[in-house]
Amino acid sequence: MKRNLGTIDRMLRILVGIVLIALAATGNIGWWGWIGVVPLLTGLFSTCPAYSLLGVNTCGLKSNK
């Protein structure tokens, strides 16, 4: 997959993912907090499948076409 997440977008996704997972692991929120795995992985891999479907790109790199 092509990279489509910019630096700020990646950092926010990773932060939100870690916070949700930590809250779920400590029991502060319900099992739904494990959904934090999704933003964490998309942030780590710098790609978002939903962005690809919608044609969104926050990366700032121009594609080589």
PyMOL Python script that loads the backbone (N, CA, C, O; Angstrom):
from pymol import cmd

cmd.read_pdbstr("""\
ATOM      1  N   MET A   1       0.838  -1.183   0.000  1.00  0.00           N
ATOM      2  CA  MET A   1       0.000   0.000   0.000  1.00  0.00           C
ATOM      3  C   MET A   1       0.880   1.242   0.000  1.00  0.00           C
ATOM      4  O   MET A   1       1.983   1.246   0.547  1.00  0.00           O
ATOM      5  N   LYS A   2       0.373   2.283  -0.619  1.00  0.00           N
ATOM      6  CA  LYS A   2       1.092   3.547  -0.659  1.00  0.00           C
ATOM      7  C   LYS A   2       0.921   4.294   0.659  1.00  0.00           C
ATOM      8  O   LYS A   2      -0.098   4.173   1.338  1.00  0.00           O
ATOM      9  N   ARG A   3       1.925   5.050   0.991  1.00  0.00           N
ATOM     10  CA  ARG A   3       1.899   5.862   2.195  1.00  0.00           C
ATOM     11  C   ARG A   3       0.950   7.035   1.968  1.00  0.00           C
ATOM     12  O   ARG A   3       1.076   7.755   0.977  1.00  0.00           O
ATOM     13  N   ASN A   4      -0.010   7.231   2.892  1.00  0.00           N
ATOM     14  CA  ASN A   4      -0.946   8.332   2.725  1.00  0.00           C
ATOM     15  C   ASN A   4      -1.218   9.095   4.027  1.00  0.00           C
ATOM     16  O   ASN A   4      -2.204   9.826   4.122  1.00  0.00           O
ATOM     17  N   LEU A   5      -0.350   8.926   5.024  1.00  0.00           N
ATOM     18  CA  LEU A   5      -0.504   9.642   6.288  1.00  0.00           C
ATOM     19  C   LEU A   5       0.687  10.556   6.524  1.00  0.00           C
ATOM     20  O   LEU A   5       1.837  10.140   6.385  1.00  0.00           O
ATOM     21  N   GLY A   6       0.409  11.796   6.881  1.00  0.00           N
ATOM     22  CA  GLY A   6       1.456  12.745   7.216  1.00  0.00           C
ATOM     23  C   GLY A   6       1.942  12.533   8.643  1.00  0.00           C
ATOM     24  O   GLY A   6       1.393  11.714   9.381  1.00  0.00           O
ATOM     25  N   THR A   7       2.960  13.266   9.019  1.00  0.00           N
ATOM     26  CA  THR A   7       3.595  13.098  10.331  1.00  0.00           C
ATOM     27  C   THR A   7       2.639  13.389  11.482  1.00  0.00           C
ATOM     28  O   THR A   7       2.556  12.600  12.424  1.00  0.00           O
ATOM     29  N   ILE A   8       1.927  14.491  11.423  1.00  0.00           N
ATOM     30  CA  ILE A   8       1.006  14.840  12.512  1.00  0.00           C
ATOM     31  C   ILE A   8      -0.118  13.822  12.603  1.00  0.00           C
ATOM     32  O   ILE A   8      -0.493  13.408  13.700  1.00  0.00           O
ATOM     33  N   ASP A   9      -0.654  13.420  11.474  1.00  0.00           N
ATOM     34  CA  ASP A   9      -1.718  12.417  11.420  1.00  0.00           C
ATOM     35  C   ASP A   9      -1.235  11.100  12.041  1.00  0.00           C
ATOM     36  O   ASP A   9      -1.947  10.484  12.834  1.00  0.00           O
ATOM     37  N   ARG A  10      -0.033  10.681  11.679  1.00  0.00           N
ATOM     38  CA  ARG A  10       0.549   9.448  12.224  1.00  0.00           C
ATOM     39  C   ARG A  10       0.709   9.531  13.734  1.00  0.00           C
ATOM     40  O   ARG A  10       0.327   8.607  14.452  1.00  0.00           O
ATOM     41  N   MET A  11       1.272  10.633  14.221  1.00  0.00           N
ATOM     42  CA  MET A  11       1.506  10.785  15.665  1.00  0.00           C
ATOM     43  C   MET A  11       0.212  10.779  16.453  1.00  0.00           C
ATOM     44  O   MET A  11       0.127  10.160  17.513  1.00  0.00           O
ATOM     45  N   LEU A  12      -0.802  11.469  15.936  1.00  0.00           N
ATOM     46  CA  LEU A  12      -2.094  11.486  16.620  1.00  0.00           C
ATOM     47  C   LEU A  12      -2.726  10.094  16.657  1.00  0.00           C
ATOM     48  O   LEU A  12      -3.284   9.694  17.679  1.00  0.00           O
ATOM     49  N   ARG A  13      -2.643   9.364  15.559  1.00  0.00           N
ATOM     50  CA  ARG A  13      -3.206   8.010  15.518  1.00  0.00           C
ATOM     51  C   ARG A  13      -2.488   7.094  16.498  1.00  0.00           C
ATOM     52  O   ARG A  13      -3.125   6.322  17.215  1.00  0.00           O
ATOM     53  N   ILE A  14      -1.163   7.180  16.528  1.00  0.00           N
ATOM     54  CA  ILE A  14      -0.386   6.338  17.445  1.00  0.00           C
ATOM     55  C   ILE A  14      -0.726   6.683  18.896  1.00  0.00           C
ATOM     56  O   ILE A  14      -0.916   5.786  19.717  1.00  0.00           O
ATOM     57  N   LEU A  15      -0.804   7.967  19.214  1.00  0.00           N
ATOM     58  CA  LEU A  15      -1.140   8.400  20.571  1.00  0.00           C
ATOM     59  C   LEU A  15      -2.529   7.934  20.990  1.00  0.00           C
ATOM     60  O   LEU A  15      -2.704   7.384  22.077  1.00  0.00           O
ATOM     61  N   VAL A  16      -3.510   8.155  20.130  1.00  0.00           N
ATOM     62  CA  VAL A  16      -4.887   7.738  20.436  1.00  0.00           C
ATOM     63  C   VAL A  16      -4.957   6.222  20.602  1.00  0.00           C
ATOM     64  O   VAL A  16      -5.616   5.724  21.514  1.00  0.00           O
ATOM     65  N   GLY A  17      -4.279   5.491  19.720  1.00  0.00           N
ATOM     66  CA  GLY A  17      -4.270   4.033  19.812  1.00  0.00           C
ATOM     67  C   GLY A  17      -3.684   3.540  21.118  1.00  0.00           C
ATOM     68  O   GLY A  17      -4.252   2.656  21.759  1.00  0.00           O
ATOM     69  N   ILE A  18      -2.554   4.101  21.520  1.00  0.00           N
ATOM     70  CA  ILE A  18      -1.903   3.687  22.765  1.00  0.00           C
ATOM     71  C   ILE A  18      -2.777   4.016  23.968  1.00  0.00           C
ATOM     72  O   ILE A  18      -2.907   3.204  24.884  1.00  0.00           O
ATOM     73  N   VAL A  19      -3.375   5.201  23.969  1.00  0.00           N
ATOM     74  CA  VAL A  19      -4.234   5.598  25.084  1.00  0.00           C
ATOM     75  C   VAL A  19      -5.444   4.671  25.191  1.00  0.00           C
ATOM     76  O   VAL A  19      -5.771   4.209  26.284  1.00  0.00           O
ATOM     77  N   LEU A  20      -6.104   4.397  24.082  1.00  0.00           N
ATOM     78  CA  LEU A  20      -7.272   3.503  24.121  1.00  0.00           C
ATOM     79  C   LEU A  20      -6.899   2.103  24.595  1.00  0.00           C
ATOM     80  O   LEU A  20      -7.611   1.511  25.406  1.00  0.00           O
ATOM     81  N   ILE A  21      -5.798   1.577  24.098  1.00  0.00           N
ATOM     82  CA  ILE A  21      -5.363   0.235  24.506  1.00  0.00           C
ATOM     83  C   ILE A  21      -5.016   0.214  25.995  1.00  0.00           C
ATOM     84  O   ILE A  21      -5.380  -0.722  26.706  1.00  0.00           O
ATOM     85  N   ALA A  22      -4.315   1.243  26.462  1.00  0.00           N
ATOM     86  CA  ALA A  22      -3.940   1.308  27.880  1.00  0.00           C
ATOM     87  C   ALA A  22      -5.181   1.396  28.769  1.00  0.00           C
ATOM     88  O   ALA A  22      -5.254   0.733  29.803  1.00  0.00           O
ATOM     89  N   LEU A  23      -6.151   2.211  28.367  1.00  0.00           N
ATOM     90  CA  LEU A  23      -7.380   2.328  29.150  1.00  0.00           C
ATOM     91  C   LEU A  23      -8.166   1.019  29.174  1.00  0.00           C
ATOM     92  O   LEU A  23      -8.745   0.656  30.198  1.00  0.00           O
ATOM     93  N   ALA A  24      -8.183   0.318  28.048  1.00  0.00           N
ATOM     94  CA  ALA A  24      -8.883  -0.973  28.002  1.00  0.00           C
ATOM     95  C   ALA A  24      -8.144  -2.018  28.836  1.00  0.00           C
ATOM     96  O   ALA A  24      -8.773  -2.822  29.524  1.00  0.00           O
ATOM     97  N   ALA A  25      -6.822  -2.009  28.778  1.00  0.00           N
ATOM     98  CA  ALA A  25      -6.027  -2.996  29.514  1.00  0.00           C
ATOM     99  C   ALA A  25      -6.141  -2.802  31.025  1.00  0.00           C
ATOM    100  O   ALA A  25      -6.100  -3.773  31.780  1.00  0.00           O
ATOM    101  N   THR A  26      -6.284  -1.561  31.464  1.00  0.00           N
ATOM    102  CA  THR A  26      -6.404  -1.292  32.896  1.00  0.00           C
ATOM    103  C   THR A  26      -7.841  -1.365  33.401  1.00  0.00           C
ATOM    104  O   THR A  26      -8.079  -1.269  34.604  1.00  0.00           O
ATOM    105  N   GLY A  27      -8.784  -1.532  32.507  1.00  0.00           N
ATOM    106  CA  GLY A  27     -10.180  -1.678  32.896  1.00  0.00           C
ATOM    107  C   GLY A  27     -10.912  -0.362  33.091  1.00  0.00           C
ATOM    108  O   GLY A  27     -12.036  -0.354  33.594  1.00  0.00           O
ATOM    109  N   ASN A  28     -10.305   0.743  32.708  1.00  0.00           N
ATOM    110  CA  ASN A  28     -10.964   2.037  32.856  1.00  0.00           C
ATOM    111  C   ASN A  28     -12.091   2.238  31.860  1.00  0.00           C
ATOM    112  O   ASN A  28     -13.046   2.963  32.141  1.00  0.00           O
ATOM    113  N   ILE A  29     -11.992   1.606  30.700  1.00  0.00           N
ATOM    114  CA  ILE A  29     -13.075   1.614  29.727  1.00  0.00           C
ATOM    115  C   ILE A  29     -13.342   0.163  29.334  1.00  0.00           C
ATOM    116  O   ILE A  29     -12.556  -0.729  29.656  1.00  0.00           O
ATOM    117  N   GLY A  30     -14.409  -0.059  28.666  1.00  0.00           N
ATOM    118  CA  GLY A  30     -14.804  -1.423  28.310  1.00  0.00           C
ATOM    119  C   GLY A  30     -13.928  -2.057  27.240  1.00  0.00           C
ATOM    120  O   GLY A  30     -12.903  -1.508  26.836  1.00  0.00           O
ATOM    121  N   TRP A  31     -14.359  -3.218  26.802  1.00  0.00           N
ATOM    122  CA  TRP A  31     -13.615  -3.984  25.801  1.00  0.00           C
ATOM    123  C   TRP A  31     -13.471  -3.232  24.494  1.00  0.00           C
ATOM    124  O   TRP A  31     -12.549  -3.499  23.723  1.00  0.00           O
ATOM    125  N   TRP A  32     -14.371  -2.293  24.234  1.00  0.00           N
ATOM    126  CA  TRP A  32     -14.334  -1.550  22.975  1.00  0.00           C
ATOM    127  C   TRP A  32     -13.059  -0.716  22.843  1.00  0.00           C
ATOM    128  O   TRP A  32     -12.719  -0.292  21.739  1.00  0.00           O
ATOM    129  N   GLY A  33     -12.355  -0.474  23.936  1.00  0.00           N
ATOM    130  CA  GLY A  33     -11.116   0.289  23.885  1.00  0.00           C
ATOM    131  C   GLY A  33     -10.030  -0.395  23.072  1.00  0.00           C
ATOM    132  O   GLY A  33      -9.076   0.245  22.628  1.00  0.00           O
ATOM    133  N   TRP A  34     -10.181  -1.700  22.881  1.00  0.00           N
ATOM    134  CA  TRP A  34      -9.196  -2.443  22.077  1.00  0.00           C
ATOM    135  C   TRP A  34      -9.273  -2.050  20.606  1.00  0.00           C
ATOM    136  O   TRP A  34      -8.424  -2.454  19.811  1.00  0.00           O
ATOM    137  N   ILE A  35     -10.282  -1.264  20.237  1.00  0.00           N
ATOM    138  CA  ILE A  35     -10.349  -0.744  18.868  1.00  0.00           C
ATOM    139  C   ILE A  35      -9.163   0.186  18.610  1.00  0.00           C
ATOM    140  O   ILE A  35      -8.892   0.540  17.463  1.00  0.00           O
ATOM    141  N   GLY A  36      -8.464   0.577  19.658  1.00  0.00           N
ATOM    142  CA  GLY A  36      -7.269   1.394  19.538  1.00  0.00           C
ATOM    143  C   GLY A  36      -6.170   0.730  18.734  1.00  0.00           C
ATOM    144  O   GLY A  36      -5.223   1.388  18.304  1.00  0.00           O
ATOM    145  N   VAL A  37      -6.293  -0.571  18.529  1.00  0.00           N
ATOM    146  CA  VAL A  37      -5.320  -1.292  17.702  1.00  0.00           C
ATOM    147  C   VAL A  37      -5.362  -0.761  16.265  1.00  0.00           C
ATOM    148  O   VAL A  37      -4.331  -0.703  15.595  1.00  0.00           O
ATOM    149  N   VAL A  38      -6.531  -0.381  15.801  1.00  0.00           N
ATOM    150  CA  VAL A  38      -6.678   0.097  14.419  1.00  0.00           C
ATOM    151  C   VAL A  38      -5.907   1.395  14.177  1.00  0.00           C
ATOM    152  O   VAL A  38      -5.089   1.442  13.258  1.00  0.00           O
ATOM    153  N   PRO A  39      -6.137   2.451  14.966  1.00  0.00           N
ATOM    154  CA  PRO A  39      -5.344   3.665  14.704  1.00  0.00           C
ATOM    155  C   PRO A  39      -3.855   3.460  14.977  1.00  0.00           C
ATOM    156  O   PRO A  39      -3.016   4.076  14.318  1.00  0.00           O
ATOM    157  N   LEU A  40      -3.519   2.603  15.938  1.00  0.00           N
ATOM    158  CA  LEU A  40      -2.114   2.334  16.217  1.00  0.00           C
ATOM    159  C   LEU A  40      -1.431   1.703  15.008  1.00  0.00           C
ATOM    160  O   LEU A  40      -0.347   2.135  14.615  1.00  0.00           O
ATOM    161  N   LEU A  41      -2.046   0.699  14.423  1.00  0.00           N
ATOM    162  CA  LEU A  41      -1.440   0.030  13.264  1.00  0.00           C
ATOM    163  C   LEU A  41      -1.409   0.923  12.031  1.00  0.00           C
ATOM    164  O   LEU A  41      -0.425   0.925  11.292  1.00  0.00           O
ATOM    165  N   THR A  42      -2.476   1.682  11.805  1.00  0.00           N
ATOM    166  CA  THR A  42      -2.458   2.573  10.640  1.00  0.00           C
ATOM    167  C   THR A  42      -1.392   3.648  10.805  1.00  0.00           C
ATOM    168  O   THR A  42      -0.758   4.048   9.829  1.00  0.00           O
ATOM    169  N   GLY A  43      -1.191   4.114  12.024  1.00  0.00           N
ATOM    170  CA  GLY A  43      -0.145   5.092  12.272  1.00  0.00           C
ATOM    171  C   GLY A  43       1.246   4.508  12.106  1.00  0.00           C
ATOM    172  O   GLY A  43       2.129   5.158  11.547  1.00  0.00           O
ATOM    173  N   LEU A  44       1.449   3.289  12.584  1.00  0.00           N
ATOM    174  CA  LEU A  44       2.757   2.658  12.464  1.00  0.00           C
ATOM    175  C   LEU A  44       3.121   2.325  11.024  1.00  0.00           C
ATOM    176  O   LEU A  44       4.288   2.412  10.642  1.00  0.00           O
ATOM    177  N   PHE A  45       2.136   1.945  10.228  1.00  0.00           N
ATOM    178  CA  PHE A  45       2.399   1.575   8.842  1.00  0.00           C
ATOM    179  C   PHE A  45       2.233   2.742   7.862  1.00  0.00           C
ATOM    180  O   PHE A  45       2.442   2.573   6.661  1.00  0.00           O
ATOM    181  N   SER A  46       1.860   3.915   8.363  1.00  0.00           N
ATOM    182  CA  SER A  46       1.714   5.135   7.555  1.00  0.00           C
ATOM    183  C   SER A  46       0.724   5.015   6.416  1.00  0.00           C
ATOM    184  O   SER A  46       0.850   5.704   5.403  1.00  0.00           O
ATOM    185  N   THR A  47      -0.243   4.159   6.571  1.00  0.00           N
ATOM    186  CA  THR A  47      -1.245   4.014   5.527  1.00  0.00           C
ATOM    187  C   THR A  47      -2.616   3.740   6.156  1.00  0.00           C
ATOM    188  O   THR A  47      -2.730   3.025   7.151  1.00  0.00           O
ATOM    189  N   CYS A  48      -3.640   4.323   5.551  1.00  0.00           N
ATOM    190  CA  CYS A  48      -4.999   4.136   6.025  1.00  0.00           C
ATOM    191  C   CYS A  48      -5.856   3.657   4.855  1.00  0.00           C
ATOM    192  O   CYS A  48      -6.017   4.383   3.873  1.00  0.00           O
ATOM    193  N   PRO A  49      -6.402   2.457   4.944  1.00  0.00           N
ATOM    194  CA  PRO A  49      -7.238   1.946   3.856  1.00  0.00           C
ATOM    195  C   PRO A  49      -8.445   2.846   3.562  1.00  0.00           C
ATOM    196  O   PRO A  49      -8.837   2.987   2.403  1.00  0.00           O
ATOM    197  N   ALA A  50      -9.030   3.446   4.579  1.00  0.00           N
ATOM    198  CA  ALA A  50     -10.173   4.335   4.353  1.00  0.00           C
ATOM    199  C   ALA A  50      -9.743   5.573   3.564  1.00  0.00           C
ATOM    200  O   ALA A  50     -10.468   6.030   2.680  1.00  0.00           O
ATOM    201  N   TYR A  51      -8.572   6.111   3.882  1.00  0.00           N
ATOM    202  CA  TYR A  51      -8.061   7.249   3.119  1.00  0.00           C
ATOM    203  C   TYR A  51      -7.853   6.864   1.653  1.00  0.00           C
ATOM    204  O   TYR A  51      -8.133   7.655   0.753  1.00  0.00           O
ATOM    205  N   SER A  52      -7.364   5.654   1.420  1.00  0.00           N
ATOM    206  CA  SER A  52      -7.151   5.195   0.049  1.00  0.00           C
ATOM    207  C   SER A  52      -8.461   5.143  -0.722  1.00  0.00           C
ATOM    208  O   SER A  52      -8.527   5.562  -1.877  1.00  0.00           O
ATOM    209  N   LEU A  53      -9.507   4.626  -0.076  1.00  0.00           N
ATOM    210  CA  LEU A  53     -10.817   4.540  -0.730  1.00  0.00           C
ATOM    211  C   LEU A  53     -11.403   5.923  -1.026  1.00  0.00           C
ATOM    212  O   LEU A  53     -12.064   6.123  -2.045  1.00  0.00           O
ATOM    213  N   LEU A  54     -11.152   6.866  -0.126  1.00  0.00           N
ATOM    214  CA  LEU A  54     -11.713   8.208  -0.276  1.00  0.00           C
ATOM    215  C   LEU A  54     -10.817   9.151  -1.067  1.00  0.00           C
ATOM    216  O   LEU A  54     -11.223  10.267  -1.390  1.00  0.00           O
ATOM    217  N   GLY A  55      -9.613   8.715  -1.380  1.00  0.00           N
ATOM    218  CA  GLY A  55      -8.681   9.545  -2.136  1.00  0.00           C
ATOM    219  C   GLY A  55      -8.025  10.639  -1.307  1.00  0.00           C
ATOM    220  O   GLY A  55      -7.591  11.654  -1.852  1.00  0.00           O
ATOM    221  N   VAL A  56      -7.949  10.443   0.000  1.00  0.00           N
ATOM    222  CA  VAL A  56      -7.355  11.429   0.896  1.00  0.00           C
ATOM    223  C   VAL A  56      -5.871  11.105   1.083  1.00  0.00           C
ATOM    224  O   VAL A  56      -5.483   9.941   1.174  1.00  0.00           O
ATOM    225  N   ASN A  57      -5.048  12.162   1.137  1.00  0.00           N
ATOM    226  CA  ASN A  57      -3.616  11.967   1.357  1.00  0.00           C
ATOM    227  C   ASN A  57      -3.104  13.129   2.191  1.00  0.00           C
ATOM    228  O   ASN A  57      -3.107  14.271   1.731  1.00  0.00           O
ATOM    229  N   THR A  58      -2.661  12.847   3.428  1.00  0.00           N
ATOM    230  CA  THR A  58      -2.116  13.894   4.294  1.00  0.00           C
ATOM    231  C   THR A  58      -0.602  13.842   4.344  1.00  0.00           C
ATOM    232  O   THR A  58       0.023  14.563   5.121  1.00  0.00           O
ATOM    233  N   CYS A  59      -0.016  13.000   3.528  1.00  0.00           N
ATOM    234  CA  CYS A  59       1.420  12.758   3.547  1.00  0.00           C
ATOM    235  C   CYS A  59       2.225  13.944   3.053  1.00  0.00           C
ATOM    236  O   CYS A  59       3.275  14.247   3.618  1.00  0.00           O
ATOM    237  N   GLY A  60       1.774  14.603   2.043  1.00  0.00           N
ATOM    238  CA  GLY A  60       2.517  15.712   1.495  1.00  0.00           C
ATOM    239  C   GLY A  60       3.495  15.303   0.416  1.00  0.00           C
ATOM    240  O   GLY A  60       4.013  16.165  -0.295  1.00  0.00           O
ATOM    241  N   LEU A  61       3.765  14.015   0.271  1.00  0.00           N
ATOM    242  CA  LEU A  61       4.628  13.531  -0.807  1.00  0.00           C
ATOM    243  C   LEU A  61       3.801  13.413  -2.070  1.00  0.00           C
ATOM    244  O   LEU A  61       2.655  12.967  -2.035  1.00  0.00           O
ATOM    245  N   LYS A  62       4.381  13.810  -3.172  1.00  0.00           N
ATOM    246  CA  LYS A  62       3.673  13.688  -4.442  1.00  0.00           C
ATOM    247  C   LYS A  62       3.905  12.305  -5.009  1.00  0.00           C
ATOM    248  O   LYS A  62       5.016  11.778  -4.959  1.00  0.00           O
ATOM    249  N   SER A  63       2.858  11.725  -5.545  1.00  0.00           N
ATOM    250  CA  SER A  63       2.974  10.383  -6.113  1.00  0.00           C
ATOM    251  C   SER A  63       3.703  10.450  -7.452  1.00  0.00           C
ATOM    252  O   SER A  63       3.597  11.434  -8.184  1.00  0.00           O
ATOM    253  N   ASN A  64       4.422   9.417  -7.749  1.00  0.00           N
ATOM    254  CA  ASN A  64       5.158   9.319  -9.020  1.00  0.00           C
ATOM    255  C   ASN A  64       4.296   8.615 -10.043  1.00  0.00           C
ATOM    256  O   ASN A  64       4.207   7.387 -10.048  1.00  0.00           O
ATOM    257  N   LYS A  65       3.663   9.381 -10.906  1.00  0.00           N
ATOM    258  CA  LYS A  65       2.794   8.773 -11.919  1.00  0.00           C
ATOM    259  C   LYS A  65       3.372   8.995 -13.278  1.00  0.00           C
ATOM    260  O   LYS A  65       2.792   8.560 -14.273  1.00  0.00           O
TER     261      LYS A  65
END
""", "prot")
cmd.dss("prot")
cmd.show_as("cartoon", "prot")
cmd.util.cbc("prot")
cmd.orient("prot")
